[in-house]
Amino acid sequence: MRTGIARVNLWERDTDHMIKRRKIQLAAMLTLSTALAAPVAAEMVTLQSKDGATHLRGELLSTQDGNYLLRTALGEVTISQDLAYCEGDGCPNPALQGFRVAGSRVLADELFPSLLAAFSGEQSGGQVLSLDANSKAYALFSGATEDETVFVTASDTRAGLDALYDNEATFALASRPARNREARRFAEAGRGELREEGQEHVIALDGLVLATHPENPVRAITEINAALAFGGVITDWRELGGRPGPINLYVRGNDTGTREVFDGLLMRPNGLSLAANVQVMDTDAEVAKAVARDPAGLGFTSFANVGEAASLEIEGVCGIRTPASEFTIQTEEYPLTRLLYLYQDNRRLPDTAREMLRFIESEAGQDIVEKVGFVNQEIGEISINEQGLRVASSIMANETPEDVFAMREMVSLLLNADRLTTTFRFETGSSRLTSRSQQDVMRLGRMLQSPEFANKELIFVGFTDSVGKADLNQALSVQRAETVRNVVLSRFPDLRSRVRTRAAGYGEVSPLGCNETDNGRRINRRVEVWVQDIAAGTDS
């Protein structure tokens, strides 16, 4: 009987009996791992309800989507595997029941094994069972009894989404968002809305870092110059302010999420493609190591894997420089921030898969994300005194008396407040929060229920880009701030009596990205969250 997952057994038992058992199971896995969701041969079985009250006998047709499909004298019946035990020779092997995860190699190889281990309470151990060069199996145990198997296949985002669509995976790991055509494919097949809350889960954050040798004097680069360098138009470091000499380029392959995000953020917007003489590396970590060894090297890698290489600040066309840091990535203000996803379709998840997803999104799961080297989504805070960038950019951007007045009003409001890393954003051209922002509503609400937020005031502050009339942008920024405030309070109504809240908007007066580019405008369209102590004697 299943009593809940106790730990991931990392295949460390070494008795002759266990070695023999593992060899038998490996043969079975290699035979059946591609057929876990396929119809089974129709054989007579008995389904016994887990409370022992009832039973049903018939031919077992398949075990798909966490259900038994049974042909009985009354017709075909579908029963959740959560509600009944299967008895009979035709039942699936319990040791092979489980779920499959496929997709982005950086997630499958670097993050997901650690999450699985922590989920099951096993923080260290030996080896997992390799099925082939790209696939591993993790045995889940209930006490001393093997219960389920999780198969993890490392490939790329596109292959992961294909496996999800073809019912070969329960989850797809993605290092980029699903494209419109990919989401449309699921919707047209009746498999749900892939890009909406409940099917799109942000599990970690990362940033694409432009990396150089630690002794390279260049410390910042504009987006356009980066594109020109990787496109082979700029070929000498002297053109970027460095020492004379050729630029050696290190990149990821075409079929990787890192490359797709890089092309989408830097190359395609500038009408460029990678130069022919680039050196293609198999992993982000290998890019960073190659650059760290090559004084003439320039590469793009992930924030999680920058290692000994030096990362360049990104300078926008308007002069704003943004470093890659946990704060700028958490707030999505670093221009090359990327979100890392877990996708599911609208089928009911197996119990274990649902429990695992809940763990990944929890504080404990996000702690593992940070330990592995990615950026977690836990809420931090930073004072206005530590945000010289926003003050400087506000001064540079505001020229009219009206803008200067608005900036002074904003600084006065936030002078004694701390900014939370939670930053809400809306779908492009929509009043609907992004899936990450919807997850952040829940994180923020749970955090505000802590006693430390008693006698605090929460300020939702909206901003826009500079497109359109200033007065309309001002009104829109207030509206968006009110929207976020109302969503949080509707999800957590008890906060109305525990935390004071208000909404404010300052339109385009505090840009953190350059409004001359699409990505800069996206950065500027945001609702920030600030928190401050309620001063004695102020109105409630």
Secondary structure, DSSP 8 states (H G I E B T S, - for coil): ------EEE-S---SHHHHHHHHHHHHHHHHHGGGTTSEEEEEEEEEEETTSS-EEEEEEEE--TTEEEEEETTEEEEEETTTEEEESTTS--GGG-EEEEEEEHIIIIIIHHHHHHHHTT--S-S--EESSSSEEEEEEEETTEEEEEEEEEEE-HHHHHHHHHTTS-SEEEESS---HHHHHHHHHTT---TTSTTTEEEEEEEEEEEEE-TT-S--EEEHHHHHHHHTTS--BGGGGTS-SSB-EEEEE-TTSHHHHHHIIIIIGGGT----TT-EEESSHHHHHHHHHH-TTEEEEEEGGG-TTSEE-EEE-TTS-EE---HHHHHTT-STTEEEEEEE--SS---HHHHHHHHHHHSHHHHHHHHHHTSB-----EEEGGG-HHHHHHHHHH--SHHHHHHHHHHHHHHTT-EEEEEEE-B-TTSSSB-HHHHHHHHHHHHHHTSGGGTTEEEEEEEE--SSS-HHHHHHHHHHHHHHHHHHHHHH-GGGGGTSEEEEEE-TTSS-SS-TTSHHHHHHHSEEEEEEEE--TT---
